[in-house]
Amino acid sequence: MRILIVDDEPLARMRLAALLGECDGAEVVGSIGDGETALATLADVQADLLLLDINMPGLDGTTLAARLSGRVRPQVVFCTAYDNHAIAAFELGAVDYLLKPVRLDRLREALQRAQQRLDSGPREPAAHLHARVRGEQVRVPLDEVVCLLAEEKYVLVRHTGGELLIDDSLRQLEDAYPDQLVRLHRNCLVPTPRLIGLRSEADGRHLARLAGTDFSPEVSRRNLPAVRKLLRMG
């Protein structure tokens, strides 16, 4: 099981990592100190489980969990010093709620519950974009796509492995993946999980902040309300 630790206290992260070293099948794929960085990291590490603190500066644990709610992966186990968030945590679909200091037996129990939910959950079919490169068919997983940009008669696909052109139009892609792509501009779509925030410029423009890249495409005034709503709702 691939596990991402998210806690603003370095000592808490170190302790959880040490405990996970005593749990069979547990692999720590990252140790993050804030929710926003965790959201960006998830686009790359494909974690099965988050061990998630609640009270963190910026994007707190419950807000992050709300943005991930409904997905098969990652599952969420809250690790917190406070017991007054338990009801809200389970309403968000958390697998378990561990109080600090986390005990090894409770951690193992939580991992077992998470694995059972992963095993029993629906299999998510992987979406792919199709292109032809030097005469050969190439598939790019949608979760590796950074953004899609209209380029005359083609669409430029920026992905984690580089760039390529495809024949599909942005409209065709938007219709094919309505829940997985969000329009920022008439010439730009991005995968929803990549969208992590907005940055306002002095000239009045708004640029999207995308996970896994420094590229910040502009958000049009027409699409700005929908993008803001999506970020609020997760």
N, C-alpha and C positions, 0 to 999 in steps of 0.2 A: 504494500500500500504506500503510495506516494503522498507525503505529508508536508504541508507548509505551516510553519509556526508564525503566528502574527501576535506580537505583544510589544508594547512600548518599553517594557522593562528588560534590559539585557540579561540580568540574572535569571529572570523567569524563563526567558528563551533558552538559556544555557541549561537550566534544570530540566526543562521539558525535553530538550535534545538528549540529555543524558538518560532520562527515563526511557525514551524511545529506543535507545541503544540496547535496552534490556527486553524489548518487545519483538518477538519473531515476526518477520515480514514487514517491519516498519522501515521506510526509507525517508529521511529528511531531505526534501528537495529545496528548502530555503528557510531562512530565518529573518523575518521582516519586522521592523519597528513601527509601522503605521499602516492604516487601512488603505490609503491611496496607492502606496507603493505595492502593497499586496495585490490590489486589483490589477495593476499593471503587470505584475509578475505572473499572475495566473494565466495571462494570454500566452506565456511561453513555457511554463513548467508542467502544465497539465496535471495538477495535483488531484488526488482522489479525496483528500480530507484537509480541512483547515482546523488547526487548534487555535482558537480565536479568543483574544481578550475582548472585554466590552468597553471599558473606559480608556479610550485612547484619544489623543489630540487629533483634530481634523476629522477624518472619516472614522467614526467609532465602529465598534464591532457589530452592533445591531443594524446599523445602516448598511454596512458591508454585507451582512447576512441577508438583508432584505433585497439587495441588488442581485444576490446569487440564488434567491429563492426560486424553486421550481426546477432547478437543474438536477440531473442525476449526479453530476460531478461538478465541483467538489461538495462532499457532505461537510457539515459543520459541527464541531464540538466546542462549546464555549468553555474557557478556562478563566475563572475570575475570582476575585477575593470577596465578592458581594453575592448574597443569595436573593436579592430583591428583584432580579431580572429574569428569574427562571421561567415564569409564565410567558413573558414576551419571547423568550428564546425558543420555547417549544412551539409557540404560535408561528414562528418563522421557519419551523421545520428542522430545528437542530436535533442531532442524534442524541446528544447527551449534554449535561451541564455539570462541569467539574469545579469544585471549590479549591482555591489555593490554600495551603500548599497541596498540589495534586499528588495523590497516592498512586503507587505503581499498580496496585490491584484494580483501582477504579479506572486508570488509564487503559489498562488491558481490556477491561470490560467495555469501555467506550469504543475502542478500536474494533472489538468483536461486533458490536452493534452496527458500527459504520460499515464493516465488511458485509454483514448480512443484508443491509439496505442496498449496498452497491450490487450485490449478487442478485437480489430480487427485483431491482429496478429495471425499467425498460431499456433496451439497447438503443442508443441514439445513433441513427444512421449518419455516417460521416458525409457531409456535403463537399462536393468537389467542383471546381471550375475546370473546363476542358479547353486546351489550346493545342496548336500544332507548331512545333519547333523543328525547323529543318526537316520537314516532311514526317515527323513522328508525333504521335499523339502524346500529350503530357497532361497529367492531372495535378492540380494544385488544391490541397485541402483548404476549405474556406476558413478554417481556424488559423491558417498560416498567412492569410491575406491581410495586408495592412490597410490598403485603400484601393479603390477603383476609380480611374480618371478617364473621362471621355477624351479621345485623341482622334479628331476627324472621323473617319469611318470605323475606327476600332475603339476598344477600351484597353487602357494600360492597367495591368494588374501589378501593383507593388506588393511583394510578399517577402517573407523572411529570407527566402533564398535568392532574391533578385527581382527582375522585372520581365514581363512578357506581354504580348498583345493577344487579345481574343476577339472573335467576331461578334459576340453577343453585345447588344446595346445595354446601356445602364437601365433603361426601362424594362427590358427582358429580364435582367438579373434581379431587379427590384421586385418584379412580379413573381419570379421563381423562388425568392428567399425573403418573403415579406417580414418575417420575424427575426431574420438574421442580419439584415442590412438596413442601415439608416441613411437617408439622403441628407447631405450637408449643403449641397449646392447643385444647381442643374447639371454640373459636370463632375460631381463627386459623390460616391457612396463609400461607406466604411462599415465593416462588420460591427454589430452592436457591442460585443464584448470589448472591442478596442477603444470605444469612446469612454474616456475617464474624466473629462472636464472641459471647461471653456476658459479662454484667456482673452480679456478685453484689451484692445490696443488704443493708443492715444488718439488715433484718427477715427475711432468709432467702430472699427471692424472687430469681429469676434472670430477667434481661431480655435479650432478643436484641438484638444490634447488627446493624443492617441497612445495607447499602451504599446511599448516595445519599439518606439521610434521617436525621433526628434521632429519629424515632419508634422506640421500643423496646418492643415487645410482650412480655408476660410469657410465660415458658415454664413449663408445668405440670410438677409432679413426675413425672407419668406419662410425659411426653414428653422429659424432661430427659436420660435416658441415651441415647436415640436421637439427640438433637441433639448431644450431646457426641461421640458416635461419629462422626457425620457430619462435624463440624468436625475431628476427628483424622484422618479418612480423606481429607478433601477431596472 
